[in-house]
């Protein structure tokens, strides 16, 4: 479950950064948050592809709920 927990952690950080990017008044802050979003997106994708098939099935089952 460790890989699934890391994946979900990165996904939640992605969403937080995306939300902060839309709420910022400053363009510099928005760009920084969007950059962070893409960093966490890449980390989440790498974590997803590092998972075994069974772990991905568990993850898909969790996301459907």
N, C-alpha and C positions, 0 to 999 in steps of 0.2 A: 504493500500500500504506500510505501514511501514515495515512489515515483508519481503516483496519483495525487498524493498530497502536495508535492512540489508543483505539479502541473496546475492544480487548482489554485495554489498560492500565486503563481505567476499570472494566471488568468484574472484573479481578483485585483492584483496590482495593475494589470493592464486597464481594467475598468475604472479604477480609482484615478489613474493618470488621465484617462480620456475624459472623465467627468471634470477633473480640475482644469484641463485644457479648455473646456467649453465655458467654464465659469470665470476664468481670469480676465481681468481688465487689460492687462499688459500683454503686448504681442510677444515680448521676450519670455515671459512666464509661460505663455501658451506654447511657444516653440519648444521650450525646455520640457514641458509636460508631454508633448507629442513625441519628442525624442525618447523620453523615458518609456512611453507607451510602446514604441517600436522595439526598444531593447527588451522589454518584458515579453513582447509578442514573439520575438525570435527565441528567447529562452523557453517559452512555453512550447513552441513548435519543436525545438530540439528535445525537450523532455518527452513530448508526445511520441516522437519517432524512436526514442530510446526505450520505450515501453515494449513489453512482450504483447502478443496478440490477446492473451487472457486478460492482461491489465487494461488494454484498450476496451475490451468488451465490458469490464466492470465500470470503467469510466463512462462509456456510452449509456450503460444502464442507469448510472447515477445522474447523468445529465438529462435523461428523459423524464425522471421523476421530477 
